[in-house]
Amino acid sequence: MDSDMTFEARLGDALGRLAELAPTMDDAAVARQAIVAGESARSGGWLASLRNGAPRGFGLGRPMLRAAYLLIILALVLVAILAAIAGGAFRNDSFPSSGRNGAIAFTFGGNNHEPVVTHLVNPDGKGDRPIDAGRCPTYSRDGSVLASLSYDGSAYLAVSAANGDPVGRVLLVEGSLTSVSYALSPEGTRVAWFKPIPANAAESPSPDGGSATIGDRLELWVAPIAGGPGTRIVTASNLLDDAYESPLWSPDGGRIAFAGSVADGSGERHRSAIYVVDVDDAELRRLTTRPALLGDGMSWSPDGRFLAYPGLPDGAPIPPSSDANPPVAYPPRDVFLIGADGSGDRNLTNTPASESQPDWSPDGAYLAFGTAADGEAHRITAIHMNGPTPGGPPALGPESEWFVWSPDGTALLWLEVSSLGSEKYRSTLHSVDRDFRQAPLTLQAVDGLIVCKPSWQRLEP
Amino acid sequence: MMDLAVQDAAALDTTVRLAAQGDEAAFTRLVSQHRAAMASVAFVICGDPEATRDAVQTAWSIAWRRLPTLRDPEQVRPWLIAIAANEARQVIRRQRRRPVVDISKAAQHDAGGDPADAIGLVDLQRALAHLKPDDRRLLALRFVAGLDSTEIARHTGLSASGVRSRLARVIDRLRTDIDHG
């Protein structure tokens, strides 16, 4: 074995050896048992009802008819969106002012699996420099603090000044090897994070410590980044699963929104809820529930009145897990909008495409999100949210896994990943105007993968 | 060579179609062809022989019911592996437990005179035990089943670039743990 063998190759080799330890099974018995177990469902139930309406066998059939159907739905939906917006349904005049664009912080791992590093680059793409910080950096909303994650046996929040100079660190999870989801408060003085606790423990052992063993349940904690004890905001009894994205601070720093699983006994594969918890008194409120997982890119409106989130419309139930394995595709997700008090939950897009990661522009004028037609790559799009949109449907932007609003609200940062062959990649950061009318600007290119969404520093106007 | 490939594809197509139409012998042939690969993937995710058997058995029950909905017979391998991977993930989540690290068996397997830079199975299992089931599923689909990011994306609901990014993060975490742990 070549001593220069990359870690990835060594990992593949080890996983292959581990897989050889898989238990053996009697194929004939497996087949017989599968047929017996599956026969009743195969001859009845929801599958049978599907078959009654469609010829059995392979192939979708009638692709042109399907495409025409989708186009008609799309047209109807766009008309509905424009009508709602023109009616001022989401108009708001109290959005805060935008800031100026500061540095962009991003983390990438090189193609030869060098250690992951974090860099800062100026908003014009110049002045790229590495900083002594952890991974997945986040600027506070006022741009004064840069936080990141470091894993040094345990998971820490690494706190830096805006220029990347280290200031200190906060223990988040002792002995953690899993990724930790955290969020810095808007004013940059507190951190919120999900702390895993031992599977059999009622709660984590101490307010300021961590649990040595990682469990399957989570608690939501808030702690000052300057040091001092943290506070458990939501206990594990309210968090049933590990399917959580980062907690999301409201713009005023008084509330935290997050998504979590709910057990509603409906037999559905999975159902999730959106919660908002008051940071001061830990009052927890469930705003809504939706099928499947939630939490992928929720966004507060800048005035704190609304939450935008991607979710599945209620409709045909998603079958229980045993029937809903990957062969059953999830229906496409739409962007929903709900009041921060739980009122007015509504489907904003309702398209046949799959939408994701809604994010309000800093001035509240636009809501951008990802959209992907069946089998196509995600593209960025943006809806004008502060009045009627002239000139028809929202414009489609570039393909990108994610995007980040510039603090001045005029542009979006996005990622282009190109293959260099043999699992080697080049990641290029571009910016594009929010109407997607001008040619994108290339800000930075690195050989490797940018491993999490960058953060763009906001400077005072 | 081409004739052989065409013949194999035709035989596969026939086996899958027959099994989809309820031919139990054809279904048993499918089990013989793919069960081991499914078990390998499930074992990396579960880390536990009994949970692996449960996941694989359930996966085949699902496959028997769902074969008529498979659009392309040539996709049967990734389709079956994805079912097994998802069921293994579900088994672990339902049981709310971490994979069991069978040190004796792994250590025995390690004792075969591997070079110094090989990753020991005990270390690997310990590191895997701390990953989320979703992350173990990505690793198994990529490194054990050999699926590329596009194929993994098709069966996990992620985008291809999302698969790559997430895999990069997972590999980085494992490298930190295994090489420096």
Interface residues (C-beta under 8 A of the other chain):
Chain A: M1 S3 M5 F7 E8 R10 L11 G12 D13 A14 L15 G16 R17 L18 A19 E20 L21 A22 P23 T24 M25 D27 A28 V30 A31 R32 Q33 A34 I35 A37 G38 E39 A41 R42 L47 R51 R56 G57 F58 G59 L60 G109 H113 V116 Y151 S176 L177 T178 S179 A199 I214 D216 D241 D242 S321 S322 D323 N325 P326 P327 V328 Y330 A372 A377 H378 E401 L415 V417 Y425 L449 I450 V451 C452
Chain B: R17 A20 G22 E24 F27 T28 L30 V31 S32 R35 A36 A39 S40 V41 A42 F43 V44 P49 E50 T52 R53 V56 Q57 T58 A59 W60 S61 I62 A63 W64 R65 R66 P68 T69 L70 R71 D72 P73 W79 A82 I83 N86 E87 Q90 R93 R96 R97 R98 D102 K105 A106 H109 D114 P115 A116 D117 A118 I119 G120 L121 L124 Q125 A127 H130 L131 K132 L139 A140 F143 V144 H155 T156 G157 S159 A160 S161 G162 R164 S165 A168 R169 I171 D172 R173 L174 R175 T176 D177 I178 D179
